[in-house]
């Protein structure tokens, strides 16, 4: 292997272990089972914090993917541990779907059905089945897929509605988080449905599932990716756009995830189209890279720039720009990848305690009062980035 690529590959192998070891050593709930719900930036474990379905599904995916990637038996053991907890606590055995959150003892707390969370649970279960061949995990993933299709799919205008009550009744507040618009359809949920469905298709190549993935790809082409290469974020049920903000991290994440979906389907027409889309989105996303790394958001309404540099945005930017370099061999994208990795290992990686900090403010100071582990702080973006980058560096060496 080329010396530079070999050195980079070794850096990411080391970083992958660094991330996984934090979650192996710091996050198990030794008193009440499962994983702790929150660790603060000061490494304080909040023992009575809620346990989120998104966090737990991402933990399941991360340890399953790590075992599939490098055969690490400790990751397999923790994936098995994670699967058991999700199966016993998060799955709603009465109405289907998964609970949004549990209290710290493992009892349901917020029982709403957020489709985003169900999608991530499918994602984790499918990856776990890939690791273990566990039929129960696959059957659970298929059941959750059918729950989404039965309750959330819009047969009239396409796509998926955001959220429901415990029993799948309509609810007034559909938001995934406080910062989101209260709209019926969102880019974010659709991106993670297609991510989950694509992984499920790898282990269950069902015709209906395939058709739904194709439908999702069309929705991205027809409604979500706009003419300038950015992604529209919020919509009503008829796909009328309800926002014009730019989320650079979601843009660059979509650039490679959508192409991966087309490749898993092995559809040459879709592959060709989403290669073009990957390049278009990557070129637009590059606008969000300042002198150091990728910023968070931009609002064209008032030209406000949110210059925060979040951990997950840097992780997705590295994969997206390396993907663009693979496709185009344009050195600009390799330079962007190297720039962001340099920033990340110097400013985002916590070399003392492990894992990554949430991010940095525009002035370079650490973002305060942000979790090291929590409802939204997980091992999925950064561990996945490491695995994707190592794999892509291998391909580049062989090309």
Buried (B, 14 or more C-beta within 10 A) or exposed (E): BEEEBEEBBEBBBEBBBBBBEBBBEBBBBEEEBBBBBBBBBEBEBBEEBBBBBBBBBBBBBBBBBBBBBBEBEEBBEBBBBBBEBBBEBBBBEEBBBBBBBBBBBBEBBBBBBBBBBBBBBBBBBBBBBBBBEBEEBBEBBBBBBEBBBEBBBBEEBBBBBBBBEBEBEEEEEBBBEEEBBEBBBBBBBBBBBBBBBBBBBEBBEEEEBBEBBBBBBEBBBEBBBEEEBBBBBBBEEEBEBBBBBBBBBBBBBBBBBBBBBBBBBEBEEBBEBBBEBBBBBBBBBBBBBBEBBBBBBBEEEEEEBBBBBBBBBBBBBBBBBBBBBBBBEBEBBBEBBBBBBEBBBEBBBBEEEBBBBBBBEEEEEBBEEBBBBBBBBBBBBBBBBBBBBBBBBEEBEEE
